[in-house]
Amino acid sequence: MKKVFAALILGLAVGAVLGVQQVMTLTPEMESQVAAQLGSKQVIIIIAMLQTAAMTSIATVIGAWASPKVSLNKPFMYNRKSIAVAAIIGLLSASLIAIPEKLVFAEALGLEEKFEFSWLNFLSSVLYGGIIEEVLLRFGLMSLIIWIASKITKSRDNNGIYIAGIVIAALIFAAGHLPATAQMFGLSTVSVTRTLLLNFFPGIGFGYLYWKHGLAYAMLGHVTTHVINQLILLPVLFNLI
């Protein structure tokens, strides 16, 4: 119950940040449409809070039930090796996102040549991407997938079911970014390929961290990815080169 309550509060807080970000990016035309449909643009914030809190709470319930059954409920322990592995995976993931973005997809999709840093975007990326997505995709979904696989194979000691869980969760993680891609670029072969590739491989790394080191280190790896990307790689690649 404590975990679910914490997830509920966390979801409300992060949802508020997401809602504010969405409101800040509305064009005048979009504001008029929102006002006509919802009555006020502030309703977007409430919807984002409730939606994020509900998803996070459900994933927490599923994860709290499934993870012990497949030995994925590792308690957090300070471990230098785990921190180093999370940092390395964060750096690799950031590189796998930022470098192809600059060298391959920027020109193909007509992306801006200059990277404009936003504290609000950074905060939402760290909180939602780094924490909420790990609760949803790793703690909730990956734990459930591996539990189902263990029942089908009647084995919990087979590394294959963990690898399958990591891959499936990473694919769903990547596909989950397609609605945002559709809004920004439309759906084309290039935009879909970009979204799937740039999210699938980091998802593999975060899944590995969850399996071998625990949820906290999966979160650390994911947070590190956004920190390196937005504070170092994207500003350098898009502003200096």
N, C-alpha and C positions, 0 to 999 in steps of 0.2 A: 504493500500500500504506500509506503514511503517513496518508493521509486516512481510509482505512478503519479503521486502528488508532485514530486519534483519535476517529472516530465511535463505535467500540466502547466506548472508555473513557468518552466523554461520555454515551453511552446508558446505561451501567451506573450512572454517578453520578446522572443525572437520574431514572432508573428507581428508584433507591433513595429519592430524595425523594418520588416519586409513591407508592411502596409505603408509606412511613411515613405519608403523608397519608391513604391509604386505611385503614390500620390505625387511625389516630387517630379516624376517623369511624365506626368500627364500633359498632353498638349491642350490648348484651349478647346479644340474640337472634341477631344476625348473627355475633357471636364464637363462639357455641355451634355454629352451622351450619358456620362455617369450621373450627373445631376438629374437628368430626365428619368433614368432607370431606377436609381437608388435614393434620390432625394438630396444626397450630400456626398461629396467625395470622401468625407471622414468615415463613411460606412465601409469603405475599402479596408481601412485599418482594422475595424472590428472583424470583418470577414477573414482577413489574413490571420488575425490572432486566434480566432475560433478554429479555423481550418488547421493551422499549424499545431495548436494545442491538442486537437482531436487526433491527428495523425501520429503525433509523438507519443501520446498516451497509449494508443492502441498498439503501436510498435513496441512500447515498453512492456506492456502486458504480455505480448507474444514472446518477446525476447526473454523476459524474466521466467516464463514457463518453459520455453524450448531450450535455451542455452545450457542450463544444467544437465539436460538429458543427453547432450552431445559434447560435454566437457568444454563449452565455450564461455563459461561464467568465471573467467579468471579474475580474481580480486586485484585491484590496483596495488602495485608495489613499485616503489622507486627503484629503477634499474637502469644503470648507465648504458648497458648494451641495448636495451629496448629503446632508450632515448636516441641513441646513435642510429639504430636501424630506422626509426621513424623519421629522423632528420634526413637520412640518405634517401629514403623513399619519397619524402616530401620534395627534396631537390630534384630527383629524377622525374617525378610527376610534373613539377613545375616546368622543367625543361621540355618534357614531352608535349606540354600544352603550348608554351610560349614560342618555342623555336619553329615548329611547323606553322603556327599561326602567322609568324612573320614571313617565313621563307616560301610557304606554299599557299596558304589560304587568304592572306591579306589582299593580294592582288586579285585573286580569283573572285573574291566576294566584295571587293571594293571597300575594304575596311579603312578606317581613318589611319593616316600615317603617324599621327601623334596620339600618344596615350595620355588621357586626362584622368588623373587620380581623383577619386572621390572617397572621402572618409565614410560616407553613408554606404556606398557600394562595398567598400572594404569591410566595414563592420558586418553587413549582411552576409557577405561571402564567408567570413570567418565563423560567424555564429550559425547561420543556416547550413552552409556547405560543410564546415568543419565539424559541427556538433550534431545538428538535427539530422542531416543526411546519414551520418554514421549510425544514429539510433534507428532510423528508418530502414536503411539498406543493409547494414551489417547486423546490428543487435536484433532487429525484428525479422527482416526478410531472410538474410543468410542463415540465421539460426534455424528458422522454420524449414527452409529448403533442405538443410543438412539433416534435420530430424526426420523429415519425410523420406529422404534418401536412405537414412539408416534403417528405417522401417522396411523399405522396399528391398534393400540388400541384406537386411537382418544382421548388420554389422556396424559398430561404432568405431572400429579400429582401422578401417580402410581409408587411407589417405585420399583415395579417389573421390569419395563422397564430399570431402572438404574442398578439394580442388574444383569439383563440379559446382558446389555451392558458391565458391568465390567467383567462378566464371559467370554463372547465371545471374548472381546479384550484380556483378559489374556490367553485364549486358543491360539489365533493367535500369541500373543507375545511368548508363549512357543514354538509353532510349528515353528516360525521364526528362532529359534536357531538350528533346525535340520540340515540344510546344513553344519553349522560349526561342528556339532557333527559327521556327515558323513565323513568329512575330517579328523577329529582327531581319531575317533574310529571305523568308519563304522557304519552301521545301524543294530542294533541287539535289541532284546527285552530289554536287560539291558540298553544299551546306550540311546534308545528312551525313556524308562521309566525315566531314570535319567534326561534327558533334559526336558521332559514335567513336571515332578513333581517339579524340582528345579527352574523352571521359572514360572509355573502356579500360585503357591501360593503367591510368591512375587507380581506377576501381579495383583492379587486380592487386595492386600494391596495398591498398587500404584493407582489402579482404585478407591478405596474407598477415598483415599486422594484427587484425582482429583474431585470426586463428592462432597465431603463434605467441602473441604478446598481450592481447586483451583489448577491450574496447577503448580504454583511455589512450592507448598508443595508436590505435587507428584514427582516433580524433586528432591526436598530436600530428600524425603524418599528414592528415587532410588540412589541418590549420596551417602547418608549415608550407604546404603547397601554395595556398592563397597568399601567405605572407611573402614568400620568395617571389611569386609571380607579380604581385601588385606593387611591391616595394622595390624590387630589383630588376627582374628580367624584362617585364613589359615596358617600364620606363626606359631601360637601356636600349632594348631592341627597337622600339618604335620612336624614340626621341633622339637617340644619339647616332644610330647607324643609318 
